[in-house]
Amino acid sequence: MQRGFVKPLRARCTEIACNMSYRLVSEHVKSDQVAATLAKKRNENMKTLYLSGILAMATVVVASNILVQFLLGDWLTWGAFTYPIAFLVTDVMNRVYGVAAARRVVFAGFAAGVLCSLIGTQVMLQGDGYSFPAVTLRVALGSGTAFLVAQLLDVQIFDRLRHGTWWRAPLASTLIGSAVDTFLFFSIAFSALFNGLETSNVPDWAQGAVPLLGAGVELPLWASLAVADWLVKLSLALIALVPFRFVVLYLVARGTKNH
């Protein structure tokens, strides 16, 4: 009796164990499939978001390279009002998606700027009996160097300050980054120190001494252009805190909803 009872019981236990193992394996496989699906969806969403940031940065850079050719008053160009948006794009990407995403957007903007500069060097404008390129080599070098150095510096400073008060990181990184950008661009493009870079296109018009912003000590004209440019960037950095806050909150809320 006991032996006859033990054998079916053992078989039943084996069957139960097999069923449990099968269920565990099935649940594990389903869990892996769900995780893979979510990861794929997350990667697709991130690619879309990167693309949006890259397109925004490229648009700002292209627009600024065009508008910088149009004067506004004695000390500014229209490009001074569009270029600071690049820092807003970088800071939003950094806050929401991290350092790696911000750097990708910066490199995309740099590529767009280089392309615009290459096109500009081939466009010849007519002066009084002479022709000159729409974008000189020095302007191209100054623009590319200033953009890359300042934007990467902005990313680094923002990341260092990201855990403080929400406005501290974007404000500090933009102010420092824009100051570096302004100094590098105007000094490389117009300062007499770099005349050896392009002896055929020395910007004499920018190196003549004039009162700073028309009222201060006498300095090369490019110094007044640089100060005026940075003052605009300073003002826009403060104003940009408002859209920065709302855009970040919107993207975070959308990301939470999607997950």
C-alpha positions as CSV (number, residue, x, y, z in Angstrom):
1,M,0.0,0.0,0.0
2,Q,2.7,2.4,1.0
3,R,4.8,1.7,-2.1
4,G,1.8,1.9,-4.4
5,F,1.0,5.3,-2.8
6,V,4.5,6.7,-2.9
7,K,5.0,6.2,-6.6
8,P,2.0,8.2,-7.8
9,L,2.8,10.9,-5.2
10,R,6.3,11.2,-6.5
11,A,5.1,11.4,-10.1
12,R,2.6,14.1,-9.0
13,C,5.4,16.1,-7.3
14,T,7.5,15.9,-10.4
15,E,4.7,17.1,-12.5
16,I,4.1,20.1,-10.1
17,A,7.8,20.9,-10.1
18,C,7.9,20.8,-13.9
19,N,4.8,23.1,-14.1
20,M,6.3,25.5,-11.6
21,S,9.6,25.6,-13.5
22,Y,7.8,26.1,-16.8
23,R,5.8,29.0,-15.3
24,L,8.9,30.6,-13.9
25,V,10.8,30.3,-17.2
26,S,7.7,31.7,-19.1
27,E,7.4,34.6,-16.7
28,H,11.1,35.3,-17.0
29,V,10.9,35.2,-20.8
30,K,7.9,37.5,-20.7
31,S,9.7,39.9,-18.3
32,D,12.7,40.0,-20.7
33,Q,10.5,40.6,-23.7
34,V,8.7,43.5,-21.9
35,A,12.0,45.0,-20.7
36,A,13.4,44.7,-24.3
37,T,10.3,46.4,-25.7
38,L,10.4,49.2,-23.2
39,A,14.2,49.7,-23.8
40,K,13.5,49.8,-27.6
41,K,10.7,52.3,-27.1
42,R,12.9,54.4,-24.8
43,N,15.8,54.4,-27.3
44,E,13.4,55.5,-30.1
45,N,12.1,58.3,-27.9
46,M,15.6,59.4,-27.0
47,K,16.6,59.4,-30.7
48,T,13.6,61.6,-31.5
49,L,14.4,64.0,-28.7
50,Y,18.1,64.1,-29.7
51,L,16.9,64.9,-33.2
52,S,14.7,67.7,-32.0
53,G,17.6,69.3,-30.0
54,I,20.0,68.9,-32.9
55,L,17.6,70.5,-35.4
56,A,17.0,73.4,-32.9
57,M,20.7,73.9,-32.5
58,A,21.4,73.7,-36.2
59,T,18.6,76.2,-36.9
60,V,20.0,78.7,-34.4
61,V,23.6,78.4,-35.7
62,V,22.5,78.8,-39.3
63,A,20.3,81.8,-38.6
64,S,23.0,83.5,-36.5
65,N,25.6,83.1,-39.2
66,I,23.2,84.8,-41.7
67,L,21.9,87.5,-39.3
68,V,25.4,88.4,-38.1
69,Q,26.0,90.1,-41.5
70,F,23.2,92.7,-40.8
71,L,24.1,95.6,-38.6
72,L,21.8,97.0,-35.9
73,G,22.9,100.4,-34.9
74,D,26.6,101.2,-34.4
75,W,27.6,98.3,-32.2
76,L,25.4,95.3,-32.8
77,T,24.3,92.8,-35.5
78,W,21.0,90.9,-35.5
79,G,22.9,87.7,-34.9
80,A,23.6,88.9,-31.3
81,F,19.9,88.3,-30.5
82,T,19.6,84.8,-32.0
83,Y,22.9,83.2,-31.1
84,P,22.3,83.1,-27.2
85,I,19.4,80.7,-27.9
86,A,22.1,78.1,-28.5
87,F,22.9,78.2,-24.8
88,L,19.2,77.7,-24.0
89,V,19.1,74.6,-26.2
90,T,22.3,73.2,-24.7
91,D,21.1,73.8,-21.1
92,V,17.6,72.2,-21.7
93,M,19.2,69.1,-23.2
94,N,21.7,68.9,-20.3
95,R,19.0,69.3,-17.6
96,V,16.5,66.8,-19.1
97,Y,18.7,64.3,-20.9
98,G,22.1,64.6,-19.4
99,V,25.7,65.6,-20.4
100,A,26.0,63.1,-23.2
101,A,22.9,64.4,-25.0
102,A,24.0,68.0,-24.6
103,R,27.4,67.3,-26.1
104,R,25.8,65.5,-29.1
105,V,23.7,68.6,-29.7
106,V,26.8,70.9,-29.4
107,F,28.8,68.8,-31.9
108,A,25.8,68.9,-34.3
109,G,25.6,72.7,-34.0
110,F,29.4,72.9,-34.6
111,A,29.0,70.8,-37.8
112,A,26.2,73.1,-39.0
113,G,28.4,76.2,-38.3
114,V,31.4,74.7,-40.1
115,L,29.2,74.0,-43.1
116,C,27.8,77.5,-43.1
117,S,31.3,78.9,-42.9
118,L,32.6,76.8,-45.8
119,I,29.7,78.0,-47.9
120,G,30.3,81.6,-46.9
121,T,34.0,81.5,-47.8
122,Q,32.9,80.7,-51.4
123,V,30.4,83.5,-51.7
124,M,32.2,86.6,-53.1
125,L,30.8,90.1,-52.4
126,Q,31.6,93.2,-54.5
127,G,33.1,96.3,-53.0
128,D,34.3,99.5,-54.6
129,G,36.5,98.0,-57.3
130,Y,37.3,94.8,-55.4
131,S,35.7,91.6,-54.2
132,F,35.8,89.9,-50.8
133,P,34.4,86.7,-49.3
134,A,31.2,86.9,-47.3
135,V,32.9,84.9,-44.5
136,T,36.7,85.3,-44.1
137,L,39.0,82.6,-42.8
138,R,39.4,84.4,-39.5
139,V,35.7,84.8,-39.0
140,A,35.2,81.1,-39.7
141,L,38.0,80.1,-37.4
142,G,36.8,82.5,-34.7
143,S,33.2,81.4,-35.0
144,G,34.0,77.6,-34.9
145,T,36.5,77.9,-32.1
146,A,34.4,80.1,-29.9
147,F,31.2,78.0,-30.4
148,L,32.9,74.7,-29.6
149,V,34.9,75.9,-26.6
150,A,32.1,78.0,-25.0
151,Q,29.4,75.4,-25.5
152,L,31.4,72.5,-24.1
153,L,32.4,74.7,-21.2
154,D,28.7,75.5,-20.7
155,V,27.9,71.8,-20.5
156,Q,30.6,71.2,-18.0
157,I,29.7,74.1,-15.7
158,F,26.0,73.2,-15.9
159,D,26.7,69.6,-14.9
160,R,28.8,70.8,-11.9
161,L,25.9,73.0,-10.6
162,R,22.9,70.8,-11.6
163,H,22.1,69.8,-8.0
164,G,21.7,73.4,-6.7
165,T,18.8,75.8,-7.1
166,W,17.2,75.3,-10.5
167,W,18.3,78.7,-12.0
168,R,21.9,78.7,-10.8
169,A,23.2,76.1,-13.3
170,P,21.7,77.7,-16.5
171,L,22.5,81.2,-15.4
172,A,26.1,80.6,-14.4
173,S,26.9,78.3,-17.3
174,T,25.4,80.7,-19.8
175,L,27.1,83.8,-18.4
176,I,30.5,82.2,-18.3
177,G,30.1,80.4,-21.6
178,S,28.9,83.5,-23.4
179,A,31.8,85.6,-22.0
180,V,34.3,83.0,-23.3
181,D,32.5,82.8,-26.7
182,T,32.5,86.6,-27.1
183,F,36.1,87.0,-26.2
184,L,37.4,84.2,-28.4
185,F,35.3,85.1,-31.5
186,F,36.0,88.9,-31.6
187,S,39.7,88.5,-30.7
188,I,40.4,85.8,-33.3
189,A,38.2,87.4,-36.0
190,F,39.3,91.0,-35.6
191,S,42.2,91.6,-33.2
192,A,45.6,92.7,-34.6
193,L,47.2,89.9,-32.6
194,F,45.8,87.3,-35.1
195,N,46.5,89.3,-38.3
196,G,49.0,86.6,-39.4
197,L,46.2,84.1,-39.8
198,E,45.0,85.8,-43.0
199,T,47.3,88.5,-44.3
200,S,45.1,89.0,-47.4
201,N,42.1,90.0,-45.3
202,V,43.3,92.1,-42.4
203,P,40.2,93.8,-40.8
204,D,41.7,97.3,-40.5
205,W,38.2,98.7,-40.0
206,A,37.8,96.8,-36.7
207,Q,41.3,97.7,-35.3
208,G,41.1,101.5,-35.4
209,A,40.8,103.1,-31.9
210,V,37.5,104.6,-30.9
211,P,35.9,105.5,-27.6
212,L,34.5,102.4,-26.0
213,L,30.8,102.2,-26.9
214,G,31.2,105.8,-28.1
215,A,31.8,107.2,-24.6
216,G,34.6,105.4,-22.8
217,V,38.4,105.1,-23.1
218,E,39.8,104.6,-26.6
219,L,40.1,100.9,-27.7
220,P,40.0,99.1,-31.0
221,L,36.5,99.1,-32.5
222,W,36.2,95.3,-32.1
223,A,36.3,95.8,-28.3
224,S,33.2,97.9,-28.4
225,L,31.5,95.3,-30.7
226,A,32.4,92.6,-28.2
227,V,31.2,94.5,-25.1
228,A,27.9,95.3,-26.8
229,D,27.5,91.7,-27.9
230,W,28.1,90.4,-24.4
231,L,25.7,92.8,-22.8
232,V,23.0,91.5,-25.1
233,K,23.9,88.0,-24.2
234,L,23.8,88.9,-20.5
235,S,20.3,90.3,-20.8
236,L,19.0,87.4,-22.8
237,A,20.6,84.9,-20.3
238,L,18.3,86.4,-17.6
239,I,15.3,86.4,-19.9
240,A,15.9,82.8,-21.0
241,L,15.5,81.5,-17.5
242,V,11.7,81.8,-18.0
243,P,11.5,79.6,-21.2
244,F,14.1,77.3,-19.7
245,R,12.0,76.6,-16.7
246,F,8.8,75.9,-18.6
247,V,10.4,73.8,-21.3
248,V,12.2,71.6,-18.8
249,L,9.0,71.1,-16.8
250,Y,7.1,70.2,-20.0
251,L,9.7,67.7,-21.2
252,V,10.1,66.1,-17.8
253,A,6.3,65.7,-17.5
254,R,6.1,64.2,-21.0
255,G,8.9,61.8,-20.3
256,T,7.2,60.6,-17.1
257,K,3.9,60.1,-18.9
258,N,5.6,58.1,-21.7
259,H,7.2,55.8,-19.2
